[in-house]
Amino acid sequence: MLTKILFTFVVIVGVAIFYRQKAEKENAARTQKNQDVQAEASLQPRTLAYILIAVLVAISMGVFAFSWQRDNQIVNIRVTAESGNTVTYQAYQKNIKGRSFVSLSGSQITLGESDRVEMITQ
């Protein structure tokens, strides 16, 4: 008789544990589903990475374009010699290196220490 009562008690506890675990799994699944729905509504990491890459590429292209534009700007260079003679040259900004430059006509000009130089951008 005692074994029948214990057996019945064990079966009841087992069924209660079984249904409790089942309910916890359903709650976990429901919570996971809610999180997935919320995650789908927000930006995915891959999408965010693509947006970041696109922004970086756009910024790089902008910097390159402005750099190219500045380097290809024509500069008037007025050189005044020690004797007072003034000569004006034109050169691209990228061709000016210190006290020497290549003019638009292709001449390599190197200036002396005593020459006075004025650079006028157009």
C-alpha positions as CSV (number, residue, x, y, z in Angstrom):
1,M,0.0,0.0,0.0
2,L,2.8,2.4,0.9
3,T,4.5,1.7,-2.4
4,K,1.3,2.5,-4.3
5,I,1.1,5.9,-2.6
6,L,4.8,6.6,-3.1
7,F,4.6,5.4,-6.8
8,T,1.6,7.7,-7.3
9,F,3.4,10.6,-5.6
10,V,6.5,10.1,-7.8
11,V,4.3,10.0,-10.9
12,I,2.5,13.3,-9.8
13,V,5.9,15.0,-9.1
14,G,7.3,13.7,-12.4
15,V,4.3,15.0,-14.3
16,A,4.5,18.4,-12.5
17,I,8.3,18.7,-13.3
18,F,7.6,17.7,-16.9
19,Y,4.9,20.3,-17.4
20,R,7.0,23.0,-15.5
21,Q,10.0,22.3,-17.9
22,K,7.7,22.4,-20.9
23,A,6.2,25.7,-19.7
24,E,9.7,27.2,-19.2
25,K,10.8,26.1,-22.7
26,E,7.7,27.7,-24.1
27,N,8.4,30.9,-22.2
28,A,12.0,30.8,-23.4
29,A,10.9,30.3,-27.0
30,R,8.3,33.1,-26.7
31,T,11.0,35.4,-25.2
32,Q,13.5,34.4,-27.9
33,K,10.8,35.1,-30.6
34,N,10.1,38.5,-29.1
35,Q,13.9,39.3,-29.1
36,D,14.2,38.1,-32.7
37,V,11.3,40.4,-33.7
38,Q,13.0,43.3,-31.9
39,A,16.4,42.4,-33.4
40,E,14.8,42.3,-36.9
41,A,13.4,45.8,-36.3
42,S,16.9,47.2,-35.4
43,L,19.9,47.4,-37.6
44,Q,21.8,44.2,-38.2
45,P,25.6,44.3,-37.6
46,R,26.2,43.4,-41.2
47,T,24.1,46.2,-42.4
48,L,25.8,48.6,-40.0
49,A,29.2,47.4,-41.3
50,Y,28.1,48.0,-45.0
51,I,26.9,51.5,-44.1
52,L,30.2,52.3,-42.3
53,I,32.2,51.1,-45.3
54,A,30.1,53.2,-47.7
55,V,30.6,56.3,-45.5
56,L,34.4,55.7,-45.4
57,V,34.6,55.2,-49.1
58,A,32.6,58.4,-49.7
59,I,34.9,60.3,-47.4
60,S,38.0,58.9,-49.0
61,M,36.7,59.9,-52.5
62,G,36.0,63.4,-51.2
63,V,39.4,63.8,-49.7
64,F,41.0,62.5,-53.0
65,A,38.9,64.9,-55.1
66,F,39.8,67.9,-53.0
67,S,43.5,66.9,-53.0
68,W,43.5,66.5,-56.7
69,Q,41.8,69.8,-57.3
70,R,44.3,71.6,-55.0
71,D,47.3,69.9,-56.7
72,N,46.1,70.9,-60.2
73,Q,45.5,74.5,-59.3
74,I,47.6,76.9,-61.4
75,V,49.8,79.3,-59.4
76,N,51.4,82.5,-60.7
77,I,54.9,82.7,-59.4
78,R,56.6,86.2,-59.4
79,V,60.3,86.0,-59.0
80,T,62.2,89.2,-58.2
81,A,66.0,88.9,-58.7
82,E,68.6,90.8,-56.6
83,S,69.0,93.2,-59.5
84,G,65.3,94.1,-59.4
85,N,64.3,92.2,-62.6
86,T,60.8,90.6,-62.2
87,V,59.8,87.4,-64.1
88,T,56.4,85.8,-63.8
89,Y,55.9,82.0,-64.2
90,Q,52.9,79.8,-64.0
91,A,53.0,76.3,-62.5
92,Y,50.7,73.6,-61.1
93,Q,50.7,73.5,-57.3
94,K,51.9,69.9,-57.4
95,N,55.0,70.8,-59.4
96,I,56.3,73.3,-56.7
97,K,58.9,71.8,-54.5
98,G,60.6,74.2,-52.1
99,R,62.7,76.7,-54.2
100,S,62.3,74.8,-57.5
101,F,59.4,74.1,-59.7
102,V,58.4,73.0,-63.2
103,S,56.5,75.7,-65.2
104,L,53.5,75.1,-67.4
105,S,55.8,75.4,-70.5
106,G,57.9,72.5,-69.0
107,S,60.9,74.5,-67.9
108,Q,62.7,73.4,-64.6
109,I,63.3,76.5,-62.6
110,T,65.5,76.6,-59.5
111,L,65.6,79.7,-57.5
112,G,68.6,81.1,-55.7
113,E,68.7,82.1,-52.0
114,S,68.6,85.8,-52.8
115,D,65.6,85.7,-55.1
116,R,62.3,87.0,-53.8
117,V,59.3,84.8,-54.6
118,E,55.6,85.6,-54.5
119,M,53.1,82.9,-55.2
120,I,49.6,84.1,-56.3
121,T,46.8,81.5,-56.7
122,Q,44.2,82.0,-59.3
